[in-house]
Amino acid sequence: MDPLNQPLAPLLGHKTAEQLAKHLGLTTTGQALNYFPRRYIERGELTAITQLPLGEQVTVIARVLSASKRQMRTRRGFLVDVTVSDETTDSALPGTLSMAFFNAGLALKELKVGTLAIFHGKTSSYRGELQLTNPDYTVLDDEHEHLEADLSPMPVYPAKAKVPTWTIRAAIDTVLDAINWQAIQDPVPKAFLDTLAKLPDLATAYDHIHRPQEVSQAYAARRRFAAQEALILQTLLARRRHRNRSTVGSTAYTPTDDGVLAHLDAQLPFELTAGQHQAGAEIAAELDSTQPMSRLLQGEVGSGKTLVALRAMAQVVDAGAQAVMVAPTEVLAGQHYRSITNTLGQLATAGQLTSWQGPATEVVLLTGSMTQGQKQEALLKITTGQAGIIIATHAIFSDNVHFADLGLVVIDEQHRFGVDQREALRQANPGVHMLVMTATPIPRSVAMTVFGDLDVTVLQGLPSGRKPVTTHLARMAHGPQIITRVWEIIAEEIAAGHQAFIVCPKIDPSDTTNAEDADDLASDAHAANVVEISERLGTMPVFANARVASLHGRQDQQTQDEIMQQFVAGNFDMLVATTIIEVGVDVPNATVMAILDPEYFGLSTLHQLRGRVGRGDAAARCFLATRLPDAHPSLDRLAVIERTEDGFEIATADVEQRGEGDVLGAAQHGYGSQLKVLKVIQHANLISEAATWVDQALAHDEQLSDYPQLVEAVQAWETDHEDSSDYLEKN
């Protein structure tokens, strides 16, 4: 039996094995060894409290003297105040240190009086005294920690209350000593390891990551496992990419001189940008090929991606096939339907009695909220081929939808549709051309990892007339005049004939589902919500004559569509909404946006939201109205949005702060990443090295016959993620 697939109970005893399985999901030797420390405490890091410097990262071991909870003054929510004293240093007089945790119910529960813990954070000054704000901490056990006896770095594991770090460490020590390393073959070929300097072999790496003699050994081991993860992922994606490219049997859709595409270009009231011309040429050439296109089109908010996609769909329709655009939400699907039919005009009148004698195609919308009769009518047109262009949600790929001749799939807002879903879509529709679009600029290393199965086109530039959006971080903790001035500016814009968006993290006070990235504020039940803010704005004298509407996901589809249509038509001055307006909404008359409690959103979402204004000729502003106190760590994150409109800088910061996401599943952002070690920004060079090595190896041998352990590791990864294709049936 594989030494890394042995049950833990015979080694650790049933009680410990049961704890590890129940609370950490660890049942085998391999799972235990792959449960890596989250950081290491070096003995040299430990500093006496009386000697702590100001404004630096510090580590102290201290015992809790007091812990209490109090309400914040400037916003709803609470602080947990903790005072500690060090007694493990050589200092003659133990010092005391205060700490503040924001909305940290767990800290209040774990840091009881008398608890010994390691605290790590950056010192700041509060009322003339040193303080740690939201420090990282690990609770220690008096009986198990003899810190002075061992000068090697101490691994700190992601722990649970019932499985503390020392229990995990003892269990992993036992596993390490029991493994027969001679029976284990390294999945990373020596040929690849040799291209990277000073990385240990597998057995050494496991030993050094769990019990290093020096912290440099641990970092080298972690880098080695990052390289292993990069190699497995790049091999998987390269093989998929190669398989997709080698597929023969796709239909080539050659452009015509007098079809929908030619007439669409002729009737556009503006010139295509250079970026749209270039992207369009690349896509058109691939559609005119028997090799299926798999391309990512990325561009800033408002760069004109939808028009590029529409032109591609028109090329396919001109050749007699069908094209479908897949949107992540029904609201966006409806907006695409209206936008595309308006853009096509008389070119979208096929089957109707009109005076138009030129080419035309029927555009059909298919969403889950349509009546049964509407769905049946749409399905019939799709099945018979009467519908040339279909706009739908992911439900379009369910079993009851049959295309007459599907030639092109356009997936909008790729972050709702992951690598494995794209693979399942290709398998269900072999030979189909695929165009994936995103308005979030993607750093190259992220693109190589998350979109390694796609060729990438970056749509450069913005259409003429687009104005930059000036962004202000409105710090409400500095006084009520801050938010008062925001409302006054919005009122001034409305008086000038413009419109405004007000964005809230939640729908109503009971809502707990809309906080996307609330840091430690997720337990704050009083975040801004659409219901209360709409009511409050209606009572404010400054908005006495303003027409206010609200929009959120709990409204039925017809209501959402009607509200948005009326806002676009100018029948409302202010729209109070959730992130339902994040993508696709085009209101040129909207010149100002206030995002309330913006700390609840990721940077990429804030950037997308901000892109809803500045789409007309007038100057535009966006206010990030936060109630966070001065010391809160999320303020640094929000400052990124305030200082730059560079989407790549924002995307890089977002990945660094929030994680790469579940890159081989449906979600592609957030802390749910299935990558254990690899960080796509930090390890960008490893990803590039792995991709280069894999491409060269595949060029030599498509089967990678010389590297059976690597192939086996790739297959194991795919097996672990095989259920992600179920996503197609769930939407």
N, C-alpha and C positions, 0 to 999 in steps of 0.2 A: 504493500500500500504506500501511496505517496506520503513521505514524512511530513509534508506541509498540509496534509488533509486528515490528520489523526484527531480523534475526539479528545477534548481536554480533561474529561472526568478521570481517566486512569492516571493522568499525570498530577492533577491538582486536587483531586478529591471531589466528591459529588457536591458538597456545599459551595466551595469556591467556583466550581464550573457552572453551577446553577446560577450563582450571582452574576457571573460574567455573561452568561447567555441571556438572562432575563433583562439586565439593565444596560448592557453594552452590545448585545447581539453577537458575542464572540463564542463560537462553539468548536472551532478547530484550531490546531496549532498554527496554521497559516494565517488565519484571521487574527489570532493573538499577536503574532509577530508583526503583522501589518497595521497594528494599532499603535501608531507612532506618537512619541511625546509631542506636545504642542510648543514647548519651550524648555530651556535648561537654565538652572540656577547655578552660576559659577560662584564659588566661595568668595572670589575677589570682588563680586558685585555687591556683597552684603555690606551695608554701611550703617554705622550707628546713627540713630535718629538725631542726636545732638550735632552730628557732623554732615548732615544732608545739605547739598548745594541747592540753590534756587534755579529753577528752569531747566533741570536735567532729568533724564530717566534714571530712576533709582530702584533698588530692591532692598527691602527690609524684612526681617522676620520679627514679628511682634505679637503680643497678646492683647486681645480686646478688653479695654477697660469699661467702655460704655457704648451703647447703640440705641438710637432713638429715631423716630420718624416725625417729620413736620411738613406742613404745607408750604409750597413755594409762594412767594409774594406776588411775583409778576406774571404768573401763569398758573393754570390749573395743574394739579399733580403734586407730588411730594418728593422730599429729599430724605435720604437716610444718612444721619450723621453718626460716624463711628470714630471713637478715640482709642488709640492703641499705645502700648508701651513696649519698647524692646528690652529683652532680658537675655538675649542670646549673644550679645556682643561683649567685647572686652571693656566697654565704656564703664567708667567708675560710677557714673550716675545715669541710670536708664532715662531716655528721653520719651516724650509723648508727642504724638502726631495725630492731627485730625484729618478725616477723610469725608468726602461727600459723594453719595451715590444717587443718581437721578432715577426716580421711580423704580428702585431696585428692591422689590419685595423679597427676592431670593437672598440678597445680601443681608437684609434684616433677619431673615430666617436662619441663615448659616453663621453669621458673625455674632453669636451670643457672647455675653460677658464671660471671659475666661478662655475663649477659643484662641488657639495658636495658629497663625497663618503666615504665609509669604505674601507680601504685597509688592506689586510692581507698577510704576506709573511715573508721570512727570510732575515734579514739584511746582507749585505755584504759590502765590502769596494771597492771603485773604485776611483783611483787617490786621495786617502786619505780622501774621503768623504763617508758617509753612503749612501747606495742605496738599493732599493728593485728591484729584477729582476723577471719579470713576476708575480707580486703579484695578488692574487685573489682580486676582488673588487666588491662592490655593490653600485650603484648610489643611493643617498638619496634625499629626497624631503624636502626642507626647511619648507614647510607649515605643513607637516605631522610628522616630526621627532622632538620630544621634549625629547631629550635623558636624560636630567638631572631629568626629572619628574618621571621616572620609573627605579628602580634599578634591575628589573628582567631581565633575559637573553633575548636578542632580536633575534627572529627567522629571518633568511635570506633565502628567497625562490628562487628557480630557476625562474628567471624573464625574461620578454621580454621588449623591449623598450616601447611598448605601454601598458604593464601590469606590472608595477613596483612592487617591493616586498611589499610595504605598501598597495597597492590595494588588493593584494592577502591576506595579513594578515587580513585586515578589512573584506573581504568577508568570510574568514574561521571563524573568530570570530562570525559573524552573524549566520553561519550554526551551529556552536557548541552550541550556545545558543538556537537554534530553535529545536534541535533534542530531541525526546522523547526516552531517553535511556532505559526506562523500556520496550519498545516495541522491543528492539533489543536483539537477542540471540547470545552469543559469539560463533564463530565457533571453538574456541580452548577449548577443554574439560578441566574442572577444574582439572581432574585427571592428565593431562599432565602439566598444569601450576604449580601444586603442586610439580612436580619433579624439577622445576627450582626455584631458590631462588629469592624472592623479585621482582616478576614481576607483574605489575598492571593489573586489569581487563580491559575490552575493553573501557568502557566509560572514565575511568581514564587515560588510555593510550592515547586516542585521545586528551584529554584536556592537558596532560603534554607534548605531542610532539609538540603542537602548541602554548601553552602559559605557559611554565614552570615558577615556582617561583625560582627554582634553576636549574642549568644546569644538575645536577645529575638526576633530574626527567625526563628531555628530553632523556638522554641516556638510562635510564631504560625503557622508553616507546619505544624507537627505538629498543632496544633489544627484547622487547615483540613482536613487529611486525615482527622482524627477526625470532623469534621462531615460530610465526604463519605461516610465509611463508615457513619455513623449514618443519613444520608439514604437510602443504598442499601438498608440493612437494613430501615429502617422502611417504605420504599416496598414492598419485597418482602412484608413481613409484613402490611402494610395491605391490599395487593391480595389476598393469600390470605384474610385475614379477611373482606374484602368479598365475595369469591367464595363463601366458605363460608356467609355470612349470606344471600346472595341465592339460594342453591340452594333450589329449591322441589321438593317431592316426598318429604320426610321424613314418616314416620308420626307422628301425634300420639298419645301414650299418656295417655289421660285416667284419673286416679285413680278407683278404684271404692270403694264403701262396705263391701264384704264380701269383699275379696280377701286375698291373702297380706299385703300391706302393712298393711291395717287390723288383721288378727289379730296380725301381728308387733308393732305398736305396743301392742296390748292386753296382750300377754304379757310385755313387757319388765319386768324387776324393778326398774327405776329410771326416773327422769324424764329426758327429753332435756334437754340444756343449751340455754340461749338461743341459743348459737352454732349448735348442731345444728338447732334449729328454723328459724333464719333461712336457713342454707345449704340445708336441705332444701326450704324453700319456693321459693327461687330455682331450684333444680334441677328440682323438680316442675313449675313453671310452664313451663320450657323444654322439658321432655319432652312437655308437653301442647301442642306447637306443631309445625307443618309445616316450620319452619325448624330445621335441625340444630343441636343444642347443641354448642358447643366451649368447655368451661369448665375452668379450673384450680382445684382445691380445695386450698388450702394451710393447714396448721395444725401446731402444735407436736406433738412426739411425745406420743402418748396423748390427743390432743384428741377422738378419736372419729370420725375420718374414715371408717374402714371401715364403721361403722354407717350413716353418711350415705349411703355408696355402696350398701350393701345395701338400704336403703330405696328408693333410686332404681331398683335392679335389680328389686325387688319390684313397683314401679309398672309397669315395662315388661312383666314376666311376667304381671301381672294383665290386661294388654291382649292377651295371646296371643302375644307375641314373646319373643325370647331376649336375654339379657344375658351378657356375658363379662367377667370380671375378669382382667387380664393382670398377672402378677407377674414381677419381674426374675430370680428364681431358683426352682429347683424346691422348695427348702426353704420359701421364703416362700409359694409356691403351695400346698404341702401344709398349711401352717399356716392359710392363709386358708380352705382347704376345710374343715378341722376346725372352725375358729372359726365359719364361716358356717353349717355344718350344725348345730352345737351351739346357735347363737343361734336358728335357725329351728325347731329341734326337730321337732315333728310337722308343721310346715308344709313340711318337706323330705321328705315320705314319699309323694310321688306314685307310683302304680304298685305300692305295697307293701300287703300285707294288714294293715291296722291298724284300730283302732276309730274313728280320727279321721274325721269326716264333713265337715270343713271344707275350704277351699281348700288346695292343696299344689302344690309344684313339685319336680322332681328336680334335684339339684345334682350335677354331674359334674366330675371332675378329669381333666385331660389334660396329661401331662408326658412328656418324652423318655425317662425311665428306666423307664416302665411296660412290661410285657411286651407282645408283639405282640397277644396275645389281649385284654388289658385295653384297649389302644389301639383295637382294632377295635370293641369293645363301646361305648367312649366315643364314637367317631366315628359309629357307627350312631345312637346316641341324639341326637347333635348334628344329624345330617343329617335325621332324621325329625321333629325338634322335640320329642322326648320329654324332652330336657334343657332346662330353662328357664334355669338359671344354670350357666355353665361357668367353672371356675377353671383357668387355664393359664398357661404361659410364652408368650413371643413366638412360639413355634413354632405357635401356634394359627392364625396367618395364612399358613401354608404352603399350597401348591396342593392338597394332599390333604384339606383340611378344608373342608367345605361346611355352611353353616348353613341351617336351614329358614327362619328369619326373624330375622336379627340386627337388634336395635333399639338396643342400647346397648353401648358398649365403655368399660370402666373401666380405666385404666392406673395401676397403683400404682408409686410410687417413680419419678417421671418422669425422674430424672437418668440412667436407663439407656435413655431413649427420647427422641430428639431431635426437633427441629422437622421435619426432612425425613422422618423416619419417620412422624410424625403425618400429614404431607401424603400420603405414599404409602399409608397406611392409609385415609385419606379417599377417595383415588382408587380403591382396590380395593373399598371398601364405600361407594359414594355414598349420601348421605342419612343415614348412621348417626349417632346421637348419641354424643358423646365426652365423658367426664369423666376428667381427668388429676389425680392426687393426688400431693402431696409433703408429707413431714414436715419439710422444711428450709424455714424462713421465707426469703423471697426479697425482697431490697431492690427497691423499685419500678423503678429503672432497669434492674436485671437482668431483672425480669419483663417489662418492655417490650421488651427485646431478645430474650430466650430464649423468651418466651411471648407474643410480640406477635400470634400467631395465635389466642390464647385470651382469653376473658373470665375475670376473676379473682374468686374468692370466698375471703376469709380467714375461716377457722373460728376464732372467738374463744373463749378460755376453755378450761379443763380440766374433765373430769368431777369431781364432788365426791369427796373422799377422796384425791386424788392429793397426794403429799407432795413438797416441793422436795428436790432431791438436793444435799447438801453435797459440794463437790469440793475435794480437797487435792492440791497438787503435791508429791509425795514425792521429794525430791532425794537420791537415793542417794549422790551424790558427797560428801555431808556426813557420811557414816559408815554402817557396817553396821546401826546401831540403827534407821535409818529404815525399811528394808524389813522388818526384824524386827518392828517395831511394826505395820506393815501386815498382816503374816501373823497377828499376835496378835489384831488387831481382827476379821479375817475369822473366826478360830477362835472368838472370843467370840460373833459373830453366829450361827455354826453351832451353838454350844452352846445358844444361845437359841431354836433351832428354825428358824432362817432359812437361806437359801441364798445362794450367791455365784457370780459370774461372774469368770473370769480370762481376759483377752483378750490374745492374742499377735499380732504382725505376721506370723509365718511358721508354716508347718506343721511343718517339721523343719529341721535344720541346712543341708540342701542346697537349701532352697526360696529362689528368687530372684524369685518372682512376686507376693508378697503385700504388698510395701512400697508403699503408696499414695502417700505424700508424704514420702519420707525425707530431703528436703533433700540435703545432701551426705553423708548416711550410707548411701546406697543400696549402697555397696560393702562395708558392714559385714556379714560373713557370720555374725556371732554374735548377731544380734538374737534376742530371746526367741521361742521356737517352742513349739508345742503339745506335741510329743513329749517334749522334754527337760523342760519345766516340769511336765507331768503326772507324769513319773517322779520328779522332785525333790520335788514336793509329797507324793507317796506315802511318801517316806522321812523327812519332817520330823516330829519328835515332837509338835509342836503340832497336827498333823493326823492323829495316830495313829488316831483313830476316825472320821475323815471319809471319806465315800464320794465318790470322784473319778471323773469321766468326761471324755472329750475329744470334741470335735466339729469337723470341718473338711471342706472341699470334696472331698477325695480319697476320703472314705468313700462307699460306694454309697448311693443314695437311701433304701433301706429301713433301713440302719444309722443314717443321720442322723435319720430319722423316729422310730425306736425310742428312740434316745438322748434326743432332745428330749421325747418323750412321757413317758419315765421321769423326766426332770428336772422337767417340769411337775407330774408326780404326786408329787414329793418323794422319789423313790427314790435320788437323788444329792444330795449336799450342795454340791459344787463342780462347775462346768462350765468346763473349760479349752477355749477356742475361738478361732477366727479371727473376722474381721468377718462371718462367716456369720450371726451373731446380730444384725447391725446393725439390721435392720428386722423388724417383725412378731412378735417373740418376746414373749409375755405370760406372765410368771411372777410373780404378785403376792407370792409368798413370798420373792423375791430382794431383799435389802436392801443388798447391798454388791458393788462391782465394783472390780477392780484391772486397769488397762490398763497392760501392761508395754511399755516403749519407745514411749510414745505419740507421740513425734516422727515416727514412721513413718506417721502418719495425718493427714488434713486435719481442720480444726476442725469442719466439718459432720459428718464421720464420728464424731469424738469425742463430739459433742453427741448424735448418734443413739445411739451405744453407751450413753452415760450414761442415756438414756431407757429402757433395759431394766430399771433398778432404780427403786424408788420408786413402783411400780404398785399397791402394797397400802396397808395402813393404817399400817405401821411407818415410822419415819424411815429414810432411805437415805443412803449415802455412796459416793463414787467416788474412787479414788486413781489419780493419774497417776504411775506409778512410773518415773522417768527416771534414767538413769545419766549424763546429759550434764553436763560440767563447767560451772562457773559462768559462763564467758565465752561459752558457746555461744549463737548468735543464736536458735535455736529455743525457748529458754526464754521469750522474750517472747511468742511465739505461744501456747505452752501456758498462759501466765498468763491469756490471754483466757478460756479454758475455766474456769479456777479462779475467776475473779472474777465471772462472770455466767452466768445461765441464759437471758438474753434471746436468743432464737434469731435475731432480726434483727441484733443487734449481732455475733453470732458469724458469721452468713452474710456480713455486710459485710466483716468482717475476713478471712474465708476467701477471698472474691473478690479483695480487695486483695492478699493474700499469695500466692495460688496461681493467679490468672488466671481469666478467665471461662469458659474451656473451649471446646470445639468446638461453638459454640452452634447451628450449623446442621447438625450431624451426630449420631452416636449418643452420643458422649461430651459431657457438658455441664459438666465441671469439669476442672481440671488445667492444665498448661502447654501443651497441644496446641491452644490457641485459634487459630482461623483469622482472628480479628480482628488486623489488623496494627498498628493505631494506637489504635483506640477502646478505652477503659477504662471499663467501665460504671458504676463508682463515681465515678471522677475526672471523667468527662464526662457525668454524669447530666443536666445542663441541656441539653447538645447533643442528647441522645437525646429529651428532652421537646420541644425546639424542632423537631426533625426530624419527630417524630410529629404534632405540631400542624399543621405546614406541609403534610405529606402528606395528612392527613385533609381539610384545606381544599381542596387541589388536586384530590383525588379527588371531593369533593362537587361541584366545578365541572365536572370532566370525568373520567369513569371511565377513559378510555383514556390520559390524560395526553398528549394530542396535541401540546400546546405544548412538551413537554419530551422530545423523541425521544432525546437523548443520555442522559438519566437512565434511560429505559426500556431502552435498549440496555445500560447498565451493570448494571441489575437482571437482565436476561436473561443477561448474561455471568456474573454471580455464580451464578445458578441452574445454568448449564451447568457451571461449575467444581465444583459440588456434586451433580450429578445422580446420581452413583454411590452416594450415601449411602442411597438407597432400597433398595439391595441388602441392607441390614441386616435387612429383614424376612425375606429368604430364608435368611439365615445363622444364624438362631437357631431 
